[in-house]
C-alpha cells in the first residue's frame, strides 16, 4: 500500500476509525494522502465470497493459476521467509490455494 500511495496520482484513505491528530502509529505518511473519507463501516462481510471473490472454476483460469504457481516456485524467491500478495479475482485466489499447498509441501512459512 505504501508504494501505491507514493506513485498514485491521487491517494484516498478510507477509515471507520478517525483518530485525533497527530496519529503516532501511521503506516502511510500524511504527505502521501490527498483525501480522507470516513465511513460508518468498512466492507460488507456478507459480500466477501461473491462475484470476483470466488476461486475460478474456468479451465483456462485454472491453467493460468497453475502456470503462475510454477513460475513463482521457479523464480528463486520461493523459499522460507518469502512474502507474496495476490488480488481478489478468481485466478488470483486459485494461485493462493496452489501456493498454500506448495508451501506446506515444501515446509515454507
N, C-alpha and C positions, 0 to 999 in steps of 0.2 A: 504494500500500500504506500510506503514511503516513496519508492521510486515512481510510482504512478503520480503521486502528489507533486513530486519535483518536475515531472515532464508534462503534466497536463496543462492545457491552455486555461482551464477553469477547474478549480477543485471545490467541491461541495462536501462538507461534513454533515452527516445526519446523526442525530442523537436523541435518545429519550431520557437523557440524564445530564442536563446542562448544569455545570458547577460554577461557583464563583471564580472570578478572575483574580489572580492567575492560577491556572491549574498546574500544579507542580509535577504531576505524573503524566506527561504528554508522550505520545508516540510520534506524532507528526507536528512539527513546529507551526505555530500560528501564522508565520510568514508564508507558509505554503497553502494556506486555506483562504479562499475567496469569499465563501458564504458558509454560514452555519444554519441548518434547518432543524428546528426542534419539533418532534412528533410525539404523539401520545405513547406509541409502542412501535418498536422496530420489527417488521416482518409479521407474517401471519402463520403461526405454526401449523395451521390446517392446510396450508398450501406447500409445505415442504416437499412432499412427494407428489408433484403434479406437473403436467406439461413437460418442459425440457428436463426436469429434475428426476427423470426415471432412466434407469440403465437401458441403453438401446438393446433392442432385440433384432434390429436390422442386420442381416448378414454382412453387408458392406461396412457398416459401422463397427461391428464386432471384429472384422478383419483389420480395420484401421486401428482399433484399440490393441489388438494382439501385436500388430507391427510396431506400434508406439511403445508397448511394453518391451519388446525385443530391442528396440533402439535404445531405450533407457538402460536396459540390462547390459548392453554392449558399449555404452558411452564412456566408460571409465569412471563415472560418477556413482554407479550402483554399488555402494559399499556402506558399511556400518557408519552411522552418523550423518548419512545423506539427508537432504530435505528436498521435497518437491511439492508442487501445488498444481491442482487441476481446476478446471472450470466446473460449472454445474450442469453442463449439457450431457446428453445420454452417452456419447462416446467417451467423454472425459470421465464420467462415473465408471464406465466399463474399464478404462485404464486403471483407475484407482482400485477396483476389485482385483484385477490381474496383478497389479503391483503388490497388493497386500499378500496375495498367495505367494508370489515370488520372494517377497521379503521374509515371510515366515519360513519358506523352504530353505532360504539361504542364511537364516539367523541374522537378518539385518534389522536394526532398530534405529 
